[in-house]
């Protein structure tokens, strides 16, 4: 298993996630909590498996317990989309979310993408400053190709990466 350099965080192990990990990944997402109006709350394990199959992801482990997750998938030749970032409430504030984001940025740089794009639900806007501290900026012209048409339009953030 590959653990990416930027994903190193004492006390946790970040390992690649595949469609076979969808049940565990989904459990972390659901335990992380989200406003029930968000499309996130309607995500099923098979949706997670499909998404991981389109790109990939990471699961963060504290011993035998999965405590965080993040996914990604290509969105054209220049953009890697980060999705499904979640950490369990009892491990927040320890740098785990930032380590998961950096791991996706390393994948983007390694694979030659120019930028990482992510979408934040209108029901989760309190996380925008977290992404801004990591160098992401709101881009009102960027399009999140996987937006749920039944949900309010998300706030789209982007960050340029170097290969």
C-alpha positions as CSV (number, residue, x, y, z in Angstrom):
1,X,0.0,0.0,0.0
2,X,1.2,3.4,-0.9
3,X,1.1,6.1,1.8
4,X,1.7,9.6,0.3
5,X,4.4,11.8,1.7
6,X,2.1,14.8,2.5
7,X,-0.3,12.4,4.1
8,X,2.0,11.6,7.0
9,X,0.5,12.4,10.3
10,X,1.7,10.9,13.5
11,X,-0.8,8.5,15.0
12,X,-2.7,7.9,11.8
13,X,-2.1,5.8,8.7
14,X,-3.5,7.0,5.3
15,X,-4.1,4.2,2.8
16,X,-5.5,4.1,-0.7
17,X,-9.3,3.3,-0.9
18,X,-10.8,1.3,-3.7
19,X,-14.4,0.4,-4.5
20,X,-13.9,-2.7,-2.3
21,X,-13.6,-0.2,0.7
22,X,-16.9,1.5,-0.1
23,X,-18.8,0.2,3.0
24,X,-16.1,1.4,5.4
25,X,-15.7,4.7,3.5
26,X,-19.5,5.3,3.5
27,X,-19.7,4.5,7.3
28,X,-17.1,7.3,8.0
29,X,-19.0,9.7,5.8
30,X,-22.3,9.1,7.6
31,X,-20.7,9.2,11.1
32,X,-19.0,12.5,10.3
33,X,-22.4,14.2,10.1
34,X,-23.9,16.5,7.5
35,X,-27.0,18.6,7.3
36,X,-29.8,16.2,6.2
37,X,-30.8,18.6,3.4
38,X,-27.4,17.9,1.7
39,X,-27.2,15.3,-1.1
40,X,-24.4,13.9,1.0
41,X,-26.9,12.4,3.4
42,X,-28.5,10.5,0.5
43,X,-25.2,8.9,-0.6
44,X,-25.3,5.1,-0.6
45,X,-22.4,2.7,-0.4
46,X,-22.8,1.8,-4.1
47,X,-22.5,5.5,-5.0
48,X,-19.2,5.6,-3.0
49,X,-18.0,2.5,-4.9
50,X,-18.8,4.0,-8.2
51,X,-17.0,7.3,-7.3
52,X,-13.9,5.5,-6.0
53,X,-13.9,3.4,-9.2
54,X,-13.8,6.6,-11.3
55,X,-10.7,7.8,-9.5
56,X,-9.7,6.8,-6.0
57,X,-9.5,7.8,-2.4
58,X,-7.9,7.5,0.9
59,X,-9.0,6.1,4.2
60,X,-7.4,7.4,7.4
61,X,-6.9,4.8,10.2
62,X,-6.3,5.1,13.9
63,X,-5.2,1.6,14.6
64,X,-8.1,-0.6,13.4
65,X,-10.7,2.2,13.3
66,X,-11.3,4.2,10.1
67,X,-11.5,7.9,11.2
68,X,-11.3,9.8,7.9
69,X,-11.8,9.6,4.2
70,X,-11.4,11.5,1.0
71,X,-12.1,10.7,-2.7
72,X,-11.0,12.1,-6.0
73,X,-11.9,11.6,-9.7
74,X,-10.7,13.2,-12.9
75,X,-12.8,16.0,-14.3
76,X,-11.1,16.6,-17.7
77,X,-7.4,16.6,-18.5
78,X,-6.5,19.6,-16.3
79,X,-8.7,19.1,-13.2
80,X,-8.8,16.5,-10.4
81,X,-12.0,16.8,-8.3
82,X,-11.7,16.2,-4.5
83,X,-14.8,14.9,-3.0
84,X,-16.3,13.2,0.1
85,X,-13.8,14.6,2.7
86,X,-14.9,13.5,6.1
87,X,-13.4,13.0,9.5
88,X,-15.0,11.7,12.6
89,X,-16.0,14.4,15.1
90,X,-13.7,13.0,17.9
91,X,-10.5,13.4,15.7
92,X,-11.1,16.8,14.3
93,X,-8.7,19.6,15.0
94,X,-5.6,17.4,14.7
95,X,-4.6,18.0,11.1
96,X,-6.2,14.9,9.7
97,X,-8.5,16.7,7.2
98,X,-5.6,18.8,5.9
99,X,-3.5,15.6,5.5
100,X,-6.2,14.0,3.5
101,X,-6.5,17.1,1.2
102,X,-2.7,17.2,0.8
103,X,-2.7,13.5,-0.2
104,X,-5.2,14.3,-3.0
105,X,-3.0,17.3,-4.1
106,X,-0.1,14.9,-4.3
107,X,-2.1,12.6,-6.6
108,X,-3.0,15.6,-8.8
109,X,0.6,16.7,-9.1
110,X,1.9,13.2,-9.6
111,X,-0.6,12.6,-12.4
112,X,-0.1,15.9,-14.2
113,X,-3.3,17.8,-13.3
114,X,-3.1,21.6,-13.1
115,X,-5.6,22.1,-10.4
116,X,-7.8,20.5,-7.7
117,X,-11.4,21.4,-7.6
118,X,-13.9,20.8,-4.9
119,X,-17.5,21.7,-4.2
120,X,-19.0,22.7,-0.8
121,X,-22.7,22.2,-0.1
122,X,-24.7,25.3,0.7
123,X,-25.5,23.5,3.9
124,X,-21.9,23.2,4.9
125,X,-20.4,26.6,4.2
126,X,-18.7,26.8,7.6
127,X,-15.9,24.6,6.0
128,X,-15.0,27.1,3.4
129,X,-12.4,28.9,5.6
130,X,-10.7,25.5,6.2
131,X,-10.2,25.1,2.5
132,X,-9.1,28.7,2.1
133,X,-6.4,28.1,4.8
134,X,-5.1,25.3,2.6
135,X,-4.8,27.6,-0.4
136,X,-8.1,27.1,-2.1
137,X,-10.1,30.0,-3.5
138,X,-13.8,30.4,-4.4
139,X,-14.1,30.4,-8.2
140,X,-17.6,31.5,-9.2
141,X,-16.8,30.6,-12.9
142,X,-15.7,27.0,-12.2
143,X,-18.2,24.3,-12.7
144,X,-18.6,21.2,-10.5
145,X,-19.6,18.6,-13.0
146,X,-21.1,16.2,-10.5
147,X,-23.5,18.7,-8.8
148,X,-26.8,17.1,-7.8
149,X,-29.5,18.9,-9.7
150,X,-31.9,18.3,-6.8
151,X,-29.6,20.3,-4.4
152,X,-28.8,24.0,-4.2
153,X,-25.8,24.9,-6.3
154,X,-22.5,24.3,-4.4
155,X,-19.7,26.8,-3.8
156,X,-16.8,25.7,-6.0
157,X,-13.2,26.2,-4.8
158,X,-10.0,25.5,-6.8
159,X,-6.3,25.3,-6.1
160,X,-3.5,25.2,-8.6
161,X,-1.0,22.4,-8.1
162,X,2.5,21.8,-9.4
163,X,3.8,18.6,-10.8
